[in-house]
Amino acid sequence: MDKKVQYWLDLADDDVSVVKLLISGKKYLQAGFFCHLIAEKSLKSLIANASSEVPPKIHDLAKLAIQAGIFDELSSNQQSLLKELSPLNIDGRYPEYKEHLTQILTSKKISELFKETEEFLCWTKSKLGK
């Protein structure tokens, strides 16, 4: 596998370990942020695989899926996951959103998001033949 593709996958795999630690420490908002990072890096691995260019320095998961050329292949569950993860990148940093997100990201909810995020990473790897 190309080094630039493997780079993004290695980062995503490292973030999986971080999410596990954050969940065990009941840091659900931060775990949500890292779930977003896993999805983002998964998408950037697909972009790196399809192009010789460096993936864009953007964080909008839908735009990255479009650029990766896979948005139309995503199941409705995968599209919903990307939509749900997107605000966890930026909004969690600002007080007007942080309180709301903290209420939503219960232990059960973050466990579900993490499971879906891991499945998305596995799907991405299967698209890459890994």
DONULO-414309 format. One record per atom (N, C-alpha, C, O, CB): residue in one letter; atom name; x negated, y, z negated. Coordinates in pm, whole numbers, plus 50000, padded with zeros to 5 digits. Atoms other than C-alpha are relative to their C-alpha. Last residue first. Glycine has a CB too. Layout:
N
  code  site      x      y      z
     a    CA      X      Y      Z
...
! end
This chain:
130
  code  site      x      y      z
     k     N  50079  50031  50121
     k    CA  50675  49617  49682
     k     C  50084  49926  49901
     k     O  50035  49891  49793
     k    CB  49944  50128  49936
     g     N  50054  50135  49988
     g    CA  50816  49628  50033
     g     C  49914  49960  49883
     g     O  49826  49875  49895
     g    CB  49919  49989  50126
     l     N  50141  49989  49962
     l    CA  50858  50006  50026
     l     C  49933  49863  50017
     l     O  49815  49854  50049
     l    CB  49924  50081  49896
     k     N  50002  49931  49871
     k    CA  51237  49981  50026
     k     C  49856  50009  50053
     k     O  49834  50012  50174
     k    CB  50062  50141  49987
     s     N  49959  50100  49900
     s    CA  51200  49722  49747
     s     C  50002  50061  50140
     s     O  49970  49993  50238
     s    CB  50138  49943  49964
     k     N  50113  50090  49976
     k    CA  50999  49976  49546
     k     C  50037  49894  50105
     k     O  49953  49857  50187
     k    CB  49957  49932  49867
     t     N  50100  49926  49923
     t    CA  51276  50231  49585
     t     C  49882  49910  50035
     t     O  49834  49909  50148
     t    CB  49952  50124  49922
     w     N  49947  49989  49863
     w    CA  51535  49978  49470
     w     C  49900  50070  50091
     w     O  49876  50027  50204
     w    CB  50133  50076  50000
     c     N  50014  50134  49940
     c    CA  51321  49901  49164
     c     C  50049  49999  50144
     c     O  49986  49939  50232
     c    CB  50077  49895  49918
     l     N  50143  50019  49975
     l    CA  51295  50274  49086
     l     C  49976  49864  50066
     l     O  49897  49854  50160
     l    CB  49920  50012  49868
     f     N  50033  49917  49885
     f    CA  51672  50309  49125
     f     C  49852  49987  50036
     f     O  49817  49979  50154
     f    CB  50035  50148  49971
     e     N  49949  50070  49882
     e    CA  51726  50014  48891
     e     C  49969  50079  50128
     e     O  49938  50020  50231
     e    CB  50152  49977  49987
     e     N  50091  50112  49975
     e    CA  51501  50183  48635
     e     C  50044  49921  50123
     e     O  49961  49879  50203
     e    CB  49994  49906  49877
     t     N  50123  49942  49946
     t    CA  51706  50500  48670
     t     C  49898  49891  50030
     t     O  49832  49894  50134
     t    CB  49940  50103  49902
     e     N  49975  49966  49860
     e    CA  52031  50307  48626
     e     C  49875  50058  50066
     e     O  49850  50033  50184
     e    CB  50116  50100  50009
     k     N  49982  50126  49927
     k    CA  51900  50149  48305
     k     C  50020  50027  50149
     k     O  49959  49962  50233
     k    CB  50120  49921  49943
     f     N  50133  50062  49986
     f    CA  51771  50486  48184
     f     C  50009  49869  50078
     f     O  49925  49842  50164
     f    CB  49937  49975  49861
     l     N  50076  49925  49898
     l    CA  52105  50653  48251
     l     C  49863  49937  50025
     l     O  49819  49927  50139
     l    CB  49982  50147  49955
     e     N  49940  50027  49868
     e    CA  52291  50379  48061
     e     C  49922  50071  50111
     e     O  49892  50012  50215
     e    CB  50147  50044  50002
     s     N  50034  50139  49967
     s    CA  52053  50401  47764
     s     C  50055  49961  50136
     s     O  49988  49893  50214
     s    CB  50054  49904  49891
     i     N  50138  49999  49950
     i    CA  52084  50780  47773
     i     C  49954  49857  50032
     i     O  49875  49837  50125
     i    CB  49905  50063  49896
     k     N  50010  49935  49868
     k    CA  52462  50753  47752
     k     C  49858  49995  50054
     k     O  49838  49963  50172
     k    CB  50046  50145  49991
     k     N  49939  50085  49898
     k    CA  52467  50499  47467
     k     C  49981  50059  50139
     k     O  49944  49987  50233
     k    CB  50150  49981  49971
     s     N  50082  50121  49987
     s    CA  52220  50692  47252
     s     C  50055  49911  50110
     s     O  49978  49859  50192
     s    CB  49996  49923  49866
     t     N  49995  50087  50117
     t    CA  52413  51012  47316
     t     C  49907  49880  50024
     t     O  49854  49862  50133
     t    CB  50145  49952  49972
     l     N  50101  50107  49994
     l    CA  52314  51257  47585
     l     C  49994  49924  49868
     l     O  49902  49939  49788
     l    CB  49861  50059  50033
     i     N  49966  50103  49902
     i    CA  52637  51458  47611
     i     C  49906  49880  49993
     i     O  49949  49765  50008
     i    CB  49997  50059  50141
     q     N  49876  50065  50041
     q    CA  52596  51662  47293
     q     C  50037  49884  50092
     q     O  50092  49783  50047
     q    CB  50114  50101  49996
     t     N  50031  50075  50121
     t    CA  52231  51741  47369
     t     C  50124  49926  49950
     t     O  50113  49814  49899
     t    CB  49947  50093  49890
     l     N  50065  50125  49960
     l    CA  52331  51841  47721
     l     C  49969  49912  49879
     l     O  49979  49790  49886
     l    CB  49871  50030  50077
     h     N  49902  50084  49931
     h    CA  52576  52099  47587
     h     C  49940  49865  50037
     h     O  50001  49761  50015
     h    CB  50053  50071  50126
     e     N  49906  50047  50102
     e    CA  52324  52240  47339
     e     C  50104  49906  50062
     e     O  50136  49802  50005
     e    CB  50071  50120  49934
     k     N  50062  50100  50087
     k    CA  52054  52257  47607
     k     C  50098  49943  49898
     k     O  50103  49822  49878
     k    CB  49880  50060  49929
     y     N  49974  50135  49949
     y    CA  52271  52435  47862
     y     C  49952  49892  49903
     y     O  50011  49785  49894
     y    CB  49933  49982  50135
     e     N  49858  50011  49965
     e    CA  52305  52782  47707
     e     C  50037  49862  50053
     e     O  50154  49824  50048
     e    CB  50035  50105  50103
     p     N  49908  50017  50113
     p    CA  51971  52742  47532
     p     C  50146  49980  50038
     p     O  50216  49901  49975
     p    CB  49990  50117  49910
     y     N  49937  49872  50031
     y    CA  51764  52686  47846
     y     C  50111  49981  49897
     y     O  50190  49887  49904
     y    CB  50056  50064  50127
     r     N  50098  49905  50054
     r    CA  51512  52408  47894
     r     C  50063  50129  49949
     r     O  49998  50207  49880
     r    CB  49898  50032  50105
     g     N  50033  50035  50137
     g    CA  51767  52131  47938
     g     C  49901  50094  49933
     g     O  49878  50085  49812
     g    CB  49945  49863  49997
     d     N  49901  49948  50095
     d    CA  51897  52308  48248
     d     C  49965  49972  49854
     d     O  49995  50053  49767
     d    CB  50134  49942  50031
     i     N  50011  49857  50029
     i    CA  51580  52252  48449
     i     C  50092  50043  49886
     i     O  50048  50109  49792
     i    CB  50033  50080  50124
     n     N  50133  49947  49971
     n    CA  51512  51881  48495
     n     C  49985  50144  49952
     n     O  49886  50177  49887
     n    CB  49971  49993  50148
     l     N  50087  50031  50114
     l    CA  51820  51740  48324
     l     C  49858  50050  50021
     l     O  49779  50055  49926
     l    CB  49998  49850  49976
     p     N  50004  49891  50099
     p    CA  52041  51920  48574
     p     C  49905  49974  49883
     p     O  49868  50068  49812
     p    CB  50139  50023  49947
     s     N  50054  49872  49953
     s    CA  51936  51678  48851
     s     C  50001  50111  49895
     s     O  49899  50179  49881
     s    CB  50078  50045  50118
     l     N  50136  49974  50050
     l    CA  51993  51354  48659
     l     C  49950  50139  50035
     l     O  49870  50196  49961
     l    CB  49905  49897  50057
     e     N  49999  49991  50146
     e    CA  52371  51345  48701
     e     C  49863  50033  49943
     e     O  49852  50103  49842
     e    CB  50050  49869  49940
     k     N  49924  49880  50036
     k    CA  52362  51423  49074
     k     C  49998  50021  49848
     k     O  49989  50134  49800
     k    CB  50145  49990  50051
     l     N  50083  49885  49965
     l    CA  52087  51166  49128
     l     C  50068  50131  49961
     l     O  50004  50224  49913
     l    CB  49968  49999  50150
     l     N  50114  49996  50091
     l    CA  52289  50907  48937
     l     C  49914  50122  50029
     l     O  49878  50196  49937
     l    CB  49917  49872  50013
     s     N  49952  49947  50127
     s    CA  52605  50990  49130
     s     C  49887  50012  49899
     s     O  49879  50108  49823
     s    CB  50112  49911  49943
     q     N  49977  49856  49979
     q    CA  52422  50939  49459
     q     C  50048  50066  49871
     q     O  50006  50177  49839
     q    CB  50102  50023  50112
     q     N  50132  49937  49993
     q    CA  52293  50605  49329
     q     C  50014  50151  50022
     q     O  49941  50230  49961
     q    CB  49916  49938  50113
     n     N  50058  50000  50135
     n    CA  52642  50499  49223
     n     C  49864  50069  49998
     n     O  49833  50144  49906
     n    CB  49987  49857  49947
     s     N  49933  49891  50073
     s    CA  52787  50606  49560
     s     C  49948  50007  49857
     s     O  49938  50116  49800
     s    CB  50154  49980  50000
     s     N  49865  50037  50041
     s    CA  52527  50384  49723
     s     C  50064  50118  49928
     s     O  49995  50213  49890
     s    CB  49999  49873  49909
     l     N  49973  50011  50143
     l    CA  52232  50552  49885
     l     C  50144  49957  49975
     l     O  50237  50003  50042
     l    CB  49971  50131  49930
     e     N  50009  50140  50040
     e    CA  52167  50477  50251
     e     C  50038  49979  49854
     e     O  50066  49867  49812
     e    CB  49860  49948  50023
     d     N  49884  50071  49947
     d    CA  52291  50818  50366
     d     C  50000  49851  49965
     d     O  50104  49785  49974
     d    CB  50007  50016  50149
     f     N  49879  49955  50068
     f    CA  52038  50989  50138
     f     C  50123  49922  50046
     f     O  50205  49883  49963
     f    CB  50022  50149  50025
     i     N  49925  50112  50057
     i    CA  51752  50774  50264
     i     C  50133  50042  49937
     i     O  50205  49958  49884
     i    CB  49916  49931  49896
     g     N  49923  50068  49896
     g    CA  51560  50997  50503
     g     C  50086  49887  49947
     g     O  50124  49798  50023
     g    CB  49908  49947  50103
     a     N  50051  50137  49991
     a    CA  51297  51091  50245
     a     C  50074  49919  50107
     a     O  50031  49811  50146
     a    CB  50011  49929  49864
     q     N  50131  49993  49935
     q    CA  51383  51455  50316
     q     C  49938  49861  50016
     q     O  49867  49835  50113
     q    CB  49906  50090  49921
     i     N  49979  49963  49859
     i    CA  51747  51384  50239
     i     C  49867  50002  50073
     i     O  49855  49948  50183
     i    CB  50071  50138  50011
     a     N  49944  50120  49936
     a    CA  51655  51201  49918
     a     C  50026  50026  50148
     a     O  50005  49938  50232
     a    CB  50130  49957  49930
     l     N  50110  50096  49982
     l    CA  51429  51493  49821
     l     C  50050  49874  50069
     l     O  49980  49818  50154
     l    CB  49936  49965  49864
     k     N  50084  49951  49891
     k    CA  51713  51739  49883
     k     C  49883  49905  50026
     k     O  49846  49883  50141
     k    CB  49947  50141  49967
     a     N  49925  50019  49875
     a    CA  51946  51528  49667
     a     C  49917  50046  50120
     a     O  49912  49978  50222
     a    CB  50134  50076  49996
     l     N  50003  50141  49961
     l    CA  51685  51506  49390
     l     C  50075  49974  50130
     l     O  50032  49892  50211
     l    CB  50059  49915  49891
     d     N  49862  50030  49967
     d    CA  51622  51880  49366
     d     C  50006  49859  50059
     d     O  49956  49834  50169
     d    CB  50059  50105  50100
     h     N  49950  50095  50100
     h    CA  51279  51896  49206
     h     C  50145  49961  50022
     h     O  50201  49883  49945
     h    CB  49984  50059  49862
     i     N  49864  49967  50040
     i    CA  51069  52072  49466
     i     C  50050  49890  49908
     i     O  49991  49782  49899
     i    CB  50094  50016  50125
     k     N  49999  49970  50143
     k    CA  50696  52070  49523
     k     C  50137  50053  49961
     k     O  50152  50166  49913
     k    CB  49889  50103  49964
     p     N  49981  49860  50041
     p    CA  50728  51909  49863
     p     C  50005  50015  49848
     p     O  50042  49923  49776
     p    CB  50128  50054  50061
     p     N  49859  49970  50028
     p    CA  50580  51565  49926
     p     C  50016  50143  49948
     p     O  49927  50196  49882
     p    CB  50057  49899  49898
     v     N  49976  50009  50144
     v    CA  50223  51583  50062
     v     C  50148  50031  49977
     v     O  50201  50125  50035
     v    CB  49907  50099  49920
     e     N  50000  49876  50079
     e    CA  50223  51532  50438
     e     C  50023  49970  49852
     e     O  50083  49869  49816
     e    CB  50108  50096  50052
     s     N  50139  49978  50044
     s    CA  50123  51211  50614
     s     C  49989  50126  49914
     s     O  49883  50156  49859
     s    CB  49907  50012  50122
     s     N  50066  49883  49943
     s    CA  50488  51117  50629
     s     C  49856  50008  49950
     s     O  49823  49958  49843
     s    CB  50076  50129  49965
     a     N  49947  49965  49867
     a    CA  50719  50822  50574
     a     C  49921  50109  50070
     a     O  49939  50130  50190
     a    CB  50142  50042  49988
     n     N  50008  50116  49912
     n    CA  50532  50662  50285
     n     C  50040  50034  50143
     n     O  49986  49978  50239
     n    CB  50088  49887  49947
     a     N  50142  50022  49973
     a    CA  50472  50994  50111
     a     C  49982  49882  50097
     a     O  49890  49882  50179
     a    CB  49923  49973  49869
     i     N  50042  49891  49909
     i    CA  50844  51071  50142
     i     C  49854  49980  50039
     i     O  49818  49996  50156
     i    CB  50019  50139  49933
     l     N  49940  50027  49869
     l    CA  50930  50732  49992
     l     C  49960  50105  50103
     l     O  49934  50073  50219
     l    CB  50153  49993  49989
     s     N  50074  50115  49945
     s    CA  50685  50785  49705
     s     C  50053  49965  50139
     s     O  49977  49930  50228
     s    CB  50009  49877  49905
     k     N  50124  49949  49941
     k    CA  50837  51131  49657
     k     C  49912  49888  50053
     k     O  49836  49908  50147
     k    CB  49923  50083  49896
     l     N  49969  49939  49870
     l    CA  51176  50970  49606
     l     C  49875  50053  50068
     l     O  49861  50042  50190
     l    CB  50101  50114  49981
     s     N  49958  50108  49911
     s    CA  51044  50745  49332
     s     C  50027  50054  50140
     s     O  49983  49998  50240
     s    CB  50126  49929  49944
     k     N  50124  50064  49953
     k    CA  50862  51041  49179
     k     C  50030  49882  50090
     k     O  49953  49853  50183
     k    CB  49915  49955  49882
     e     N  50071  49907  49911
     e    CA  51188  51236  49158
     e     C  49874  49934  50058
     e     O  49849  49944  50178
     e    CB  49961  50129  49923
     a     N  49927  49995  49873
     a    CA  51380  50939  49016
     a     C  49927  50090  50100
     a     O  49915  50055  50218
     a    CB  50144  50051  49978
     i     N  50014  50132  49937
     i    CA  51116  50883  48748
     i     C  50069  49999  50136
     i     O  50012  49953  50235
     i    CB  50060  49889  49909
     l     N  50134  50011  49942
     l    CA  51099  51256  48673
     l     C  49978  49866  50070
     l     O  49915  49861  50175
     l    CB  49894  50018  49891
     h     N  50003  49917  49878
     h    CA  51476  51275  48625
     h     C  49864  49986  50068
     h     O  49857  49971  50190
     h    CB  50029  50149  49966
     c     N  49924  50079  49902
     c    CA  51454  50984  48380
     c     C  50005  50077  50133
     c     O  49991  50018  50240
     c    CB  50144  49970  49949
     f     N  50091  50097  49941
     f    CA  51179  51186  48209
     f     C  50071  49904  50095
     f     O  50009  49854  50190
     f    CB  49930  49920  49891
     f     N  50095  49928  49914
     f    CA  51414  51479  48155
     f     C  49906  49901  50069
     f     O  49879  49914  50188
     f    CB  49919  50103  49917
     g     N  49927  49965  49879
     g    CA  51679  51243  48020
     g     C  49911  50072  50100
     g     O  49916  50046  50220
     g    CB  50121  50085  49967
     a     N  49991  50125  49924
     a    CA  51428  51100  47772
     a     C  50074  50025  50132
     a     O  50037  49971  50236
     a    CB  50072  49890  49918
     q     N  50130  50019  49937
     q    CA  51352  51457  47660
     q     C  49999  49872  50084
     q     O  49937  49867  50190
     q    CB  49888  49996  49893
     l     N  50013  49895  49899
     l    CA  51720  51518  47591
     l     C  49869  49984  50078
     l     O  49867  49995  50201
     l    CB  50007  50141  49934
     y     N  49919  50032  49883
     y    CA  51747  51181  47417
     y     C  49991  50105  50110
     y     O  49991  50071  50228
     y    CB  50142  49982  49960
     k     N  50022  49875  49926
     k    CA  51463  51218  47170
     k     C  50071  49987  50134
     k     O  50007  49971  50239
     k    CB  49846  50029  50020
     k     N  49874  49925  49994
     k    CA  51590  50942  46942
     k     C  49984  50140  50058
     k     O  50051  50234  50017
     k    CB  50060  50011  49861
     g     N  50015  49887  50091
     g    CA  51234  50817  46872
     g     C  50122  50091  49997
     g     O  50118  50198  49935
     g    CB  49880  50079  50038
     s     N  50020  50058  50133
     s    CA  51316  50480  47028
     s     C  49982  50108  49894
     s     O  50013  50086  49777
     s    CB  49878  49907  50000
     i     N  49873  50057  50047
     i    CA  51461  50668  47323
     i     C  49984  49942  49861
     i     O  50070  49962  49775
     i    CB  50050  49892  50097
     l     N  49911  49890  50034
     l    CA  51147  50879  47359
     l     C  50135  49948  49949
     l     O  50190  50003  49853
     l    CB  50021  50092  50122
     l     N  50045  49938  50125
     l    CA  50920  50577  47344
     l     C  50094  50111  49955
     l     O  50127  50121  49837
     l    CB  49858  50056  50017
     k     N  49978  50099  50106
     k    CA  51119  50391  47610
     k     C  49959  50057  49864
     k     O  50030  50039  49765
     k    CB  49922  49870  50029
     v     N  49857  49998  50032
     v    CA  51127  50704  47824
     v     C  50030  49902  49887
     v     O  50108  49932  49797
     v    CB  50085  49967  50124
     v     N  49973  49881  50080
     v    CA  50746  50729  47805
     v     C  50148  50005  49959
     v     O  50179  50037  49845
     v    CB  49962  50128  50079
     s     N  50052  50026  50135
     s    CA  50700  50372  47927
     s     C  50031  50117  49906
     s     O  50065  50097  49789
     s    CB  49849  49975  50004
     v     N  49911  50100  50057
     v    CA  50924  50442  48227
     v     C  49957  49970  49856
     v     O  50041  49961  49766
     v    CB  49999  49869  50085
     d     N  49887  49929  50059
     d    CA  50720  50758  48287
     d     C  50104  49904  49941
     d     O  50173  49939  49846
     d    CB  50066  50090  50104
     d     N  50046  49943  50128
     d    CA  50408  50548  48341
     d     C  50115  50070  49929
     d     O  50128  50061  49807
     d    CB  49885  50099  50023
     d     N  50013  50111  50095
     d    CA  50594  50348  48608
     d     C  49953  50050  49863
     d     O  50002  50003  49760
     d    CB  49903  49894  50054
     a     N  49864  50039  50039
     a    CA  50697  50671  48782
     a     C  49996  49887  49898
     a     O  50070  49890  49799
     a    CB  50082  49957  50124
     l     N  49948  49895  50088
     l    CA  50337  50796  48782
     l     C  50140  49964  49950
     l     O  50171  49981  49832
     l    CB  50003  50135  50073
     d     N  50070  50014  50129
     d    CA  50216  50465  48923
     d     C  50049  50103  49900
     d     O  50068  50073  49782
     d    CB  49848  50014  50020
     l     N  49941  50114  50071
     l    CA  50484  50482  49193
     l     C  49933  49979  49865
     l     O  50001  49948  49767
     l    CB  49987  49873  50085
     w     N  49868  49961  50050
     w    CA  50377  50832  49295
     w     C  50066  49886  49922
     w     O  50131  49910  49821
     w    CB  50091  50043  50116
     y     N  50015  49892  50098
     y    CA  50008  50736  49323
     y     C  50136  50036  49937
     y     O  50148  50043  49815
     y    CB  49937  50126  50067
     q     N  50026  50066  50129
     q    CA  50095  50411  49501
     q     C  49985  50102  49888
     q     O  50024  50077  49774
     q    CB  49874  49914  50010
     v     N  49872  50060  50042
     v    CA  50246  50611  49785
     v     C  49983  49939  49862
     v     O  50067  49957  49774
     v    CB  50048  49893  50103
     k     N  49912  49887  50033
     k    CA  49936  50832  49818
     k     C  50138  49950  49955
     k     O  50202  50013  49870
     k    CB  50015  50094  50122
     k     N  50033  49941  50130
     k    CA  49710  50528  49794
     k     C  50095  50113  49960
     k     O  50127  50128  49843
     k    CB  49859  50053  50001
     d     N  50072  49874  49989
     d    CA  49882  50348  50083
     d     C  49978  50062  49862
     d     O  50066  50056  49776
     d    CB  50078  50098  50091
     m     N  49915  49882  50000
     m    CA  50000  50000  50000
     m     C  49911  50124  50000
     m     O  49807  50128  49935
     m    CB  50096  50000  49877
! end
